[in-house]
């Protein structure tokens, strides 16, 4: 009966899908494989079709096969990791979504969509094994300098009042073992703060382990964090998790809002109990790990959207560090630019001395959606491509120039500012004064009314700026 559902050209269409698709009937007999499933399992589908699924996958059983479970229960199983050994002896790991096929209220078969994560699992397990080996007692002193977190508070460049306040807060947090949650848009420098906290703490000589929680299936991430025991599930081996590897040190969980909610509950239990149980184990192991978590969306928004458990957030939110976007700390742009110029001069053997004043004006107006990382990559790209002592408008990529065209009009001779006010009825002197006044106001606001910095930004003497402030009665 199930065969009748595969009429027409549906099988040809399914062969173009880049995920494995299996279909079995209600007796467990294989009815269909698409080409990608054949590639994943390394099985000749002509030899497999018509045979019982357990004949083709002897490492599975009625209890471990997601397809057979769906036949029994009639309930779909979504995004479940399954590890099995194919007939060649190769270990395969997939993430499966299995759905019952019903006709007139009766289960006639099941369809399974599989995503191959074999290589992802192998790489993840290899990384954990290497970290475990490096942090072992025998190797720790030998590799200590190579394993340590790279950044300290010195590497956080900026004199913006909010940044200075956050550095002070983070330094105080470093003196404790309390959990920390860091929020910041992509590219704001979250990991700089995290590593700086670790390096300023009493745990500095212990492991610093970072794990991104995004784009990994729940089961795989659970195994990476908590470890596994042999026989805990099909293909499982005795491996420590990152909590055990990081014992005595710091575990940084980036994009924790991407962690599945069921795993967040297990994480909360580990933080509260200070013990970890490997997947498939019955006993627990005591661990001493300082947790620092980061989100790239506001935690309150993550809770509202059910991406972050409220109880986990409250447990992590002992110390909260909210890193501002670059557009909210524009007074640091000149310092950051100089810092990155020096960095890539040294790295690439270049001799860039500064950026042109018109370029700096543009930098101060640009929104920097990629934040500090975008500014760094911009300087790196220019230093890589051009041999110049001064970075000019002609060296900037078009997307930055285009992004500020609403405020600036750029032509081949340089940069002219067109104010949003109509200047058609003004004299030339009045139009120039209007634009000059607004430029000075912008510079003063951008530098929090630091006269010296504003004068540098405008590329005029400090005394001239003071005269202009008085002339335009700016307050």
LUMTORMAR-280461 format. One line per 10 residues: number of its first residue (from 1); for each residue z, y, x of C-alpha. Coordinates in nm, 4 decimals, decimal comma. Example, Ala and Ser with C-alpha at 12.3 -4.5 7.8 and 13.67 -1.06 7.14 Angstrom:
! residues 2
1) 0,7800 -0,4500 1,2300; 0,7140 -0,1060 1,3670 .
END
This chain:
! residues 475
1) 0,0000 0,0000 0,0000; 0,0858 0,2373 0,2825; -0,2609 0,1779 0,4308; -0,4148 0,3416 0,1229; -0,2468 0,6692 0,2157; -0,4518 0,6867 0,5359; -0,7908 0,7238 0,3755; -1,0625 0,9710 0,4612; -1,0518 1,1655 0,7842; -0,6743 1,2156 0,8054 .
11) -0,6416 0,9822 1,1053; -0,9054 1,1812 1,2945; -0,7199 1,5047 1,2222; -0,3885 1,3598 1,3430; -0,5497 1,2631 1,6742; -0,5785 1,6343 1,7602; -0,2061 1,7022 1,7168; -0,0208 1,7391 2,0479; 0,2810 1,5405 1,9306; 0,3186 1,1684 1,8833 .
21) 0,2830 1,0396 1,5267; 0,3865 0,6859 1,4234; 0,3655 0,5385 1,0749; 0,5214 0,2080 0,9704; 0,5301 0,0300 0,6345; 0,8499 -0,0670 0,4551; 0,8624 -0,3968 0,6458; 0,8618 -0,2222 0,9838; 0,4990 -0,3067 1,0583; 0,3108 -0,0443 1,2619 .
31) 0,0303 0,1057 1,0536; -0,0806 0,4032 1,2611; -0,0567 0,5646 1,6063; -0,2273 0,8894 1,6960; -0,3703 0,9394 2,0448; -0,0757 1,1472 2,1691; 0,1755 0,8785 2,0644; -0,0310 0,6258 2,2563; -0,0168 0,8560 2,5602; 0,3627 0,9037 2,5345 .
41) 0,4405 0,5329 2,4995; 0,1574 0,4084 2,7249; 0,0709 0,1516 2,4606; -0,2745 0,0369 2,3519; -0,2626 0,1251 1,9850; -0,5148 -0,1429 1,8954; -0,2701 -0,4038 2,0244; 0,0303 -0,2392 1,8555; -0,1058 -0,1794 1,5061; -0,0129 -0,4594 1,2684 .
51) 0,2903 -0,5720 1,4716; 0,6580 -0,5118 1,3937; 0,8001 -0,2088 1,5679; 1,0711 -0,4120 1,7453; 0,8035 -0,6384 1,8964; 0,6451 -0,3397 2,0644; 0,9761 -0,1685 2,1515; 1,2140 -0,4515 2,2482; 1,4749 -0,2065 2,3830; 1,5309 -0,0744 2,0299 .
61) 1,7153 -0,2468 1,7479; 1,7530 -0,2113 1,3724; 2,0475 0,0218 1,4422; 1,8893 0,2398 1,7132; 1,5355 0,2749 1,5746; 1,5113 0,6034 1,3839; 1,2103 0,4780 1,1877; 1,3881 0,1655 1,0648; 1,6973 0,3673 0,9774; 1,4864 0,5957 0,7563 .
71) 1,3390 0,2909 0,5807; 1,6921 0,1660 0,5082; 1,8492 0,4929 0,3958; 1,5562 0,6816 0,2471; 1,6922 0,9967 0,4148; 1,4980 1,2016 0,6720; 1,6305 1,2281 1,0281; 1,5391 1,5524 1,2024; 1,5325 1,6439 1,5728; 1,7179 1,3393 1,7046 .
81) 1,6845 1,2357 2,0665; 1,5908 0,8734 2,1335; 1,5606 0,6961 2,4670; 1,3827 0,3621 2,4877; 1,2117 0,1391 2,7417; 0,8457 0,0649 2,6795; 0,6825 -0,2707 2,7436; 0,6014 -0,1652 3,1034; 0,9698 -0,1020 3,1740; 0,9375 0,2782 3,1833 .
91) 1,2192 0,4782 3,0278; 1,0893 0,7253 2,7669; 1,2891 0,9998 2,5960; 1,1619 1,1693 2,2821; 1,2937 1,4028 2,0164; 1,2058 1,2504 1,6804; 1,1798 1,3732 1,3257; 1,1496 1,0724 1,0938; 1,0575 1,1092 0,7265; 1,0426 0,8434 0,4533 .
101) 0,7132 0,8002 0,2691; 0,7638 0,7432 -0,1023; 0,5333 0,6416 -0,3850; 0,6515 0,6432 -0,7474; 1,0088 0,6819 -0,6242; 0,9872 0,3755 -0,3997; 0,9998 0,3802 -0,0173; 0,6707 0,2414 0,1114; 0,7015 0,3409 0,4755; 0,8095 0,6083 0,7230 .
111) 0,6385 0,8658 0,9421; 0,7783 0,9862 1,2735; 0,6796 1,2887 1,4795; 0,7841 1,2610 1,8454; 0,8062 1,5234 2,1164; 0,8108 1,3837 2,4700; 1,0983 1,5229 2,6791; 1,1042 1,2452 2,9397; 1,0278 1,4771 3,2312; 1,2668 1,7454 3,1025 .
121) 1,5480 1,4895 3,0871; 1,4656 1,3539 3,4339; 1,4662 1,7026 3,5854; 1,7881 1,7992 3,4066; 1,9646 1,4839 3,5192; 1,8365 1,5291 3,8742; 1,9684 1,8846 3,8852; 2,3109 1,7715 3,7643; 2,3126 1,4898 4,0210; 2,2211 1,7301 4,3036 .
131) 2,4841 1,9807 4,1957; 2,7427 1,7042 4,1741; 2,6501 1,5849 4,5225; 2,6567 1,9350 4,6698; 2,9942 2,0144 4,5206; 3,1498 1,6866 4,6315; 3,4391 1,7107 4,8756; 3,2286 1,5850 5,1659; 2,9504 1,8400 5,1211; 3,1349 2,1421 4,9827 .
141) 3,2218 2,3051 5,3152; 2,8768 2,2252 5,4568; 2,6810 2,3854 5,1699; 2,9379 2,6400 5,0529; 2,7328 2,9514 5,1386; 2,4151 2,8141 4,9821; 2,5892 2,7183 4,6575; 2,7830 3,0380 4,5964; 2,6840 3,2905 4,3314; 2,4618 3,5446 4,5054 .
151) 2,5657 3,8756 4,3470; 2,8757 4,0906 4,3775; 2,9742 4,4204 4,2179; 2,8006 4,6013 4,5053; 2,4691 4,4679 4,3736; 2,5196 4,6404 4,0357; 2,3480 4,9738 4,1028; 2,4290 5,2779 3,8944; 2,6657 5,5660 3,8335; 2,6162 5,5922 3,4608 .
161) 2,9621 5,6363 3,3029; 2,9196 5,3265 3,0822; 2,8123 5,1104 3,3770; 3,1075 5,2308 3,5856; 3,3390 5,1556 3,2932; 3,1948 4,8027 3,2565; 3,2266 4,7356 3,6302; 3,5918 4,8357 3,6131; 3,6472 4,6109 3,3095; 3,4654 4,3184 3,4705 .
171) 3,6695 4,3561 3,7902; 3,9909 4,3317 3,5876; 3,8525 4,0281 3,4033; 3,7793 3,8634 3,7383; 4,1520 3,8555 3,8100; 4,2065 3,6199 3,5133; 4,0692 3,2855 3,3992; 4,0094 3,4042 3,0435; 3,6708 3,3409 2,8786; 3,4209 3,6268 2,8849 .
181) 3,1272 3,6945 2,6562; 2,8470 3,9170 2,7847; 2,5895 4,0769 2,5568; 2,2771 4,2513 2,6747; 1,9063 4,2696 2,6034; 1,6746 4,0699 2,8276; 1,6579 4,2239 3,1737; 1,9750 4,4353 3,1541; 2,1508 4,2388 3,4284; 2,3829 3,9973 3,2497 .
191) 2,3850 3,7402 3,5282; 2,4644 4,0084 3,7878; 2,7868 4,0827 3,6031; 2,8622 3,7116 3,5559; 2,8146 3,6250 3,9225; 3,0053 3,9352 4,0305; 3,3020 3,8287 3,8157; 3,2981 3,4832 3,9731; 3,2726 3,6214 4,3276; 3,5633 3,8595 4,2701 .
201) 3,7836 3,5868 4,1209; 4,0179 3,3319 4,2748; 3,7504 3,0742 4,1910; 3,4997 3,2244 4,4353; 3,5216 2,9260 4,6687; 3,4696 2,6799 4,3844; 3,1455 2,5908 4,2035; 2,9433 2,8428 4,0048; 2,7180 2,6560 3,7607; 2,4682 2,8268 3,5268 .
211) 2,3040 2,6548 3,2303; 2,0587 2,8108 2,9869; 2,1242 2,6728 2,6387; 1,7808 2,7545 2,4978; 1,4895 2,5133 2,4500; 1,6897 2,1945 2,5040; 1,7526 1,9398 2,2278; 2,1141 1,9046 2,1176; 2,1604 1,5503 2,2528; 2,0153 1,6336 2,5924 .
221) 2,2205 1,9503 2,6285; 2,5335 1,7587 2,5250; 2,4674 1,4974 2,7937; 2,4077 1,7671 3,0551; 2,7291 1,9518 2,9701; 2,9670 1,6618 2,9095; 2,8118 1,3746 3,1048; 2,7281 1,0190 2,9988; 2,8568 0,6647 3,0456; 2,6450 0,3566 3,0978 .
231) 2,5675 0,1978 2,7622; 2,6738 0,5058 2,5660; 2,3210 0,5129 2,4259; 1,9918 0,3476 2,5148; 1,9087 0,4230 2,8770; 2,2348 0,6067 2,9497; 2,3819 0,5922 3,2998; 2,7189 0,6956 3,4427; 2,6726 1,0666 3,5177; 2,9143 1,3574 3,5300 .
241) 2,8396 1,6602 3,3164; 2,8424 2,0215 3,4241; 3,2032 2,0643 3,3109; 3,3114 1,8020 3,5629; 3,0827 1,9421 3,8320; 3,2192 2,2947 3,7770; 3,5850 2,1823 3,7852; 3,7935 2,4574 3,9425; 3,5069 2,7048 3,9190; 3,2952 2,8913 3,6642 .
251) 3,0458 2,7603 3,4082; 2,7987 3,0222 3,2845; 2,6369 2,9365 2,9498; 2,3412 3,1692 2,8987; 2,1873 3,2267 2,5529; 2,4768 3,0440 2,3905; 2,3441 3,1605 2,0539; 2,0615 2,9062 2,1076; 2,3075 2,6170 2,1324; 2,3026 2,3959 1,8186 .
261) 2,6017 2,4606 1,5926; 2,7285 2,1016 1,6078; 2,7395 2,1244 1,9859; 2,9166 2,4609 1,9652; 3,1977 2,2837 1,7773; 3,2312 2,0288 2,0605; 3,2260 2,3098 2,3171; 3,5069 2,4869 2,1329; 3,7156 2,1703 2,1454; 3,6629 2,1387 2,5218 .
271) 3,7655 2,5018 2,5777; 4,0795 2,4615 2,3675; 4,1879 2,1198 2,4968; 4,0685 2,1666 2,8565; 3,9451 1,8085 2,8475; 3,5955 1,6653 2,8304; 3,4717 1,3288 2,7038; 3,1410 1,1951 2,8277; 2,8850 1,0894 2,5681; 2,9642 0,7308 2,4741 .
281) 3,3061 0,7302 2,6443; 3,6451 0,6656 2,4872; 3,8629 0,8418 2,7423; 3,8818 1,2108 2,8279; 3,8930 1,3887 3,1626; 4,0991 1,7004 3,2298; 3,8925 1,9947 3,3601; 3,9774 2,3428 3,4817; 3,6695 2,5538 3,4145; 3,6337 2,9230 3,3434 .
291) 3,3704 2,9817 3,0733; 3,1467 3,2877 3,0727; 2,8901 3,2990 2,7929; 2,6026 3,5376 2,7328; 2,3889 3,6301 2,4335; 2,0691 3,8331 2,4179; 2,1364 3,9414 2,0600; 2,4480 4,1118 1,9306; 2,7190 3,8487 1,8718; 2,7939 3,9914 1,5276 .
301) 2,4263 3,9519 1,4360; 2,4245 3,5978 1,5761; 2,7243 3,5095 1,3581; 2,5607 3,6667 1,0523; 2,2409 3,4679 1,1149; 2,4445 3,1475 1,1658; 2,3361 3,1152 1,5282; 2,6899 3,1444 1,6641; 3,0062 2,9910 1,5212; 3,2649 3,2519 1,4329 .
311) 3,5550 3,0450 1,5704; 3,3741 2,9909 1,9016; 3,2978 3,3621 1,9276; 3,6626 3,4564 1,8759; 3,7655 3,2043 2,1415; 3,5136 3,3424 2,3919; 3,5668 3,7077 2,3058; 3,8821 3,7499 2,5139; 3,6867 3,9901 2,7324; 3,3682 4,1455 2,5929 .
321) 3,1056 4,3149 2,8131; 2,8176 4,4909 2,6367; 2,5563 4,5995 2,8894; 2,3511 4,9043 2,7823; 1,9728 4,9069 2,7826; 1,8027 5,1034 3,0586; 1,6816 5,3660 2,8109; 2,0491 5,4383 2,7365; 2,1338 5,4950 3,1025; 1,8314 5,6926 3,2181 .
331) 2,0452 5,8857 3,4661; 2,0468 5,5664 3,6761; 1,6666 5,5372 3,6883; 1,6241 5,7497 4,0058; 1,8924 5,5461 4,1878; 1,7533 5,2141 4,0706; 1,4016 5,3187 4,1696; 1,5157 5,4139 4,5183; 1,7111 5,0886 4,5490; 1,4099 4,8742 4,4544 .
341) 1,1795 5,0725 4,6828; 1,4100 5,0038 4,9766; 1,4417 4,6380 4,8774; 1,0667 4,5740 4,8646; 0,9902 4,7903 5,1662; 1,2124 4,5553 5,3638; 1,0850 4,2407 5,1942; 0,7134 4,3244 5,2130; 0,7042 4,5396 5,5262; 0,5934 4,8519 5,3367 .
351) 0,6778 5,2192 5,3912; 0,7081 5,3714 5,0444; 0,9195 5,6861 5,0694; 0,9498 5,7992 4,7079; 0,7826 5,8320 4,3692; 0,5909 6,1426 4,2737; 0,7842 6,3893 4,0554; 0,5366 6,3397 3,7693; 0,5936 5,9640 3,7875; 0,9697 6,0129 3,7751 .
361) 0,9314 6,2331 3,4667; 0,7335 5,9529 3,3048; 0,9973 5,6979 3,4073; 1,2610 5,9079 3,2348; 1,0571 5,9185 2,9111; 0,9501 5,5532 2,9026; 1,1507 5,3141 2,6803; 1,1682 5,0244 2,9340; 1,1654 4,7345 2,6838; 1,2145 4,4952 2,9761 .
371) 1,5045 4,7061 3,1049; 1,6072 4,6980 3,4737; 1,4069 4,3825 3,5372; 1,0891 4,5588 3,4201; 1,1541 4,8518 3,6557; 1,2131 4,6142 3,9461; 0,8970 4,4148 3,8761; 0,6988 4,7386 3,8462; 0,8120 4,8558 4,1919; 0,7535 4,5082 4,3353 .
381) 0,4007 4,4990 4,1931; 0,3100 4,8414 4,3298; 0,4571 4,7576 4,6722; 0,2625 4,4317 4,6765; -0,0757 4,5813 4,5879; -0,0781 4,9313 4,7361; -0,0273 5,0730 5,0852; 0,1084 5,4135 4,9995; 0,3995 5,6355 5,0958; 0,4250 5,7974 4,7522 .
391) 0,3980 5,6176 4,4194; 0,1684 5,8264 4,1985; 0,0394 5,8062 3,8421; -0,2707 5,6234 3,9616; -0,0520 5,3350 4,0819; 0,1111 5,2718 3,7453; -0,0128 4,9975 3,5121; -0,1955 5,1097 3,1991; 0,0643 4,9755 2,9554; 0,3248 5,2209 3,0831 .
401) 0,0840 5,5133 3,0732; -0,0287 5,4195 2,7228; 0,3290 5,3823 2,6010; 0,4142 5,7438 2,6722; 0,0936 5,9036 2,5449; 0,2742 6,0254 2,2342; 0,4761 6,2567 2,4550; 0,2497 6,2999 2,7531; -0,1221 6,3559 2,7828; -0,2575 6,2169 3,1092 .
411) -0,5890 6,3218 3,2577; -0,7589 6,2692 3,5916; -0,6089 6,5793 3,7450; -0,2500 6,4769 3,6767; -0,0087 6,5070 3,3866; 0,0085 6,7829 3,1285; 0,2732 6,7893 2,8603; 0,1636 6,8551 2,5034; 0,4601 6,9506 2,2949; 0,4807 6,8374 1,9353 .
421) 0,5197 7,2035 1,8313; 0,1977 7,3862 1,7576; 0,1092 7,6152 2,0494; -0,2166 7,7465 1,9079; -0,0568 8,0703 1,7862; 0,1559 8,1311 2,0968; 0,0710 8,3249 2,4056; 0,0362 8,1217 2,7238; 0,3701 8,2593 2,8500; 0,5495 8,1594 2,5278 .
431) 0,4014 7,8071 2,5321; 0,4970 7,7543 2,8976; 0,8530 7,8761 2,8319; 0,8884 7,6496 2,5296; 0,7779 7,3440 2,7259; 0,9907 7,4438 3,0251; 1,2989 7,4829 2,8044; 1,2518 7,1406 2,6440; 1,1954 6,9731 2,9814; 1,5176 7,1244 3,1145 .
441) 1,7083 7,0178 2,8028; 1,5751 6,6636 2,8362; 1,6704 6,6484 3,2039; 2,0205 6,7785 3,1356; 2,0750 6,5319 2,8529; 1,9401 6,2443 3,0635; 2,1824 6,3219 3,3474; 2,4814 6,3981 3,1256; 2,4588 6,7615 3,2353; 2,4850 6,6856 3,6059 .
451) 2,3140 6,9949 3,7501; 2,2343 6,8389 4,0866; 2,0765 6,5266 3,9353; 1,8845 6,7255 3,6752; 1,7458 6,9546 3,9478; 1,6327 6,6490 4,1462; 1,4693 6,5080 3,8363; 1,2833 6,8328 3,7698; 1,2023 6,8707 4,1408; 1,3353 7,2271 4,1566 .
461) 1,6222 7,3861 4,3578; 1,9675 7,3672 4,2026; 1,9967 7,7479 4,1979; 1,6673 7,7740 4,0079; 1,7923 7,5326 3,7448; 2,1156 7,7291 3,7042; 1,9117 8,0460 3,6559; 1,6905 7,8762 3,3938; 1,9965 7,7430 3,2060; 2,1326 8,0946 3,1870 .
471) 1,7912 8,2390 3,0944; 1,7457 8,0021 2,7994; 2,1151 8,0147 2,7063; 2,1406 7,6356 2,7179; 2,4772 7,4803 2,6376 .
END
